[in-house]
Amino acid sequence: MVNPYPDGLSGYARVLAASARKMLKIKGGLELSRDPVLREKEIVSFCRHIRVDALEKFNARAVFSVVKFYSNVAAMEADTPVGALIVFIEAEFVAKLLWHLEYPSIDEDDDEGILDGCGTLTNLIAGHFVKDLHALGCVHLQMSHFDSYFNTVLDGVAFAPDQTRKYEINFFINGEKRLVAELTMSHIPRIN
């Protein structure tokens, strides 16, 4: 029998892609127009933080949210993440995506609403991801609260210092790239 445990970054990225796809389908009835495109990339960092620029993902004003993962509560209190998830969306698409997910409507000109909406979506994806990893035998990861930004964050995003690679996952809705997720993740312990 094949062991479904997703050991390693590529396995975690495949689980994330499936989790996000499932969440969009279940919560919003959204079918992707093609399979998610996964690409492994080198992490560009400065002072142990991932450099993040949403304008590299979209040719328009974009928003992104970050959730960090921790192997346990003590690691969370010490802010030593085992991984990080960054979700990018074109700012003008956030309100439409949330509408599909049956969240209260937000004004497309309300920057705080757009930031919060992207964070909400990122929390949904991260929550499904943690649940699916746990079902495959990983310990239940702790999640940070989301942080949201427009276009870039000067300080970058903290990540597990043993990581040099990340996965970028592009999601296509109605034939257009509408959502991009980046994942970096150290080894996640198994459930004992």
N, C-alpha and C positions, 0 to 999 in steps of 0.2 A: 504494500500500500504506500502511495506517495505521501510524504509528510507535507502538509500545507503550510507549515511555519514559514513566514516570509523572512528568511535570514539574509540581511544585507540591504543596502540602500536601494538597489534595483527592485527587490521584492517589496520593500515598503512603498516605493513609488507606484508599483502596479496596484497595490492595495488602495493607495490614495486615489488613483485614477478611477478605480472601480467604485470606491466609496462616494466620490463626488458625483459620478454619473448616476449612481443609484439614488442619491439624495435629490438631485435635480428631477429625476423621474418621479419619485414617490411624493415629494413635497410640492412640486410645481407642474408635474405632467410634461416636463420638458425632455424631449428626445434630442440627443446630440445628432448632428447631421453627418458625423463621421467619428470613427474611433479617436479617443484622445491621442495626441502625439507626444511621446515621451522622449526627452533628450537629456543625456547625462552631460554635465558641464563642470568645468573647474570653478571653484568658489573664488571670487575676487574679493579680497578682504583688506581691511585697514584696521589696525589695532584690535584684531580678533573679532571684528564685526563684518558681516556680509555687506558689501556695497549694494544698494538697492536703487534702481532707477526705472520707474514705470514707463518712461518714454522709450525705453528699449523694447517694450512689449507692444505698445500701441502708438500710433501716430496722432494721438489726440490727448487731451487732458485725461489723466487716469488717477485712480485711487487704489491704494492697496492697504491691506491689513495683515498684521503679524500675530501669530499665536506661537508661543514656545511650549515645548513638551518636556516633562520631567519624569524621571523613572520612579520617583516617590516624593512624599511631602517634604522630607528633609532636603532633597535636592532642589525642590521648588523654593523653600525658604532661603537656601543658600544661593539661589539664582544660578544654578549650574545645569543648563538645559542639555537634554540628550538630543534634541532636535528642534527645528523651527519650520513653520509653514507660513508662506507668504502668498496671499491671493491678490491678484491684480484684476481690475475691471475698468473699462472705460467709464468715466464719470457719468456720461449721459445714459449709460445702460443700466446703472444701479437701480434706479426707480422702476424700470420695466421688469428687471429680474425679480425684484422684491414683490412686485405686483403678481407675477406668476406664482411666487411662493406663498401668496395670500397673506402678506404682511401689510400693515397700514401704509397707505400711499404717502410718498414723500415728495416734496417740491424739488424739482431738478435744479433749482437755483439756491437751495438751502445747503450750504457746504457742510454744516454740522450733521444734517440728515443724511447726506451722501456718505460722509465718513462713518457714521453709525450704521448705516445700511450695509456698507462693505464689511464692517466688523461683524454684523449679524450673520451675513452669508459665510464669512470665514469661520465663525464659531460653529455653524451648522456642518460645514465640511469637516472641520477638525473633530467635532463630536462623533460624526459617523465613522471617521477614520479610526479614532481611538477604540470605538466599539467593535469595529471589524477586526482590528489588530488583536484585541483581547479575545475575540471569538476564535482566532487562529492560534492562540496559545501564548501571546505576549502578555506581560504584566500590564495592568491597567495604568496607562500613563496619566499624569496630572497635566492640566492645561492652564496656561496663564490667561489672564484677561487679554482681549485683543487691544492692539494699538493700531490706529489708522492714520494715513498720511496721503496727501496729494503729491503725485509725481516722484518725490524722493524724500529720504530722511538723511540728514547730514551725518548723524552719528552711526548709521548703519544698524544692523540687526545682530544681536548676540546669537551665537550658535555653539555647538559642541566643538571644543578646540581640536579634537582629533580628526575632524572632517576636512577634507580638501575638495570633495566633489558634492554636487547637488543635482537634483533632477528638476527639469522644467517640463511642465505638462500643459499643453495647449488644448483647450476645449472649444469646439465649434458648435454654434447654435444657428440654425437657418443659414448654413454655409459660410458663416463668418466667425473668426476667432473672437470670442466674447469673454473668455475667462482664462487666466493663466495662473497656474500654481507652481511655486517653487518649494522643494522639500530638501532639507538636509537632516540626516538622522544617523546617530551612532547606533551601535548594536543595542537592541532592546532585549532585556532579560526575558526568559521564558517563565511562565507560571510554574511554580514548584509543584 
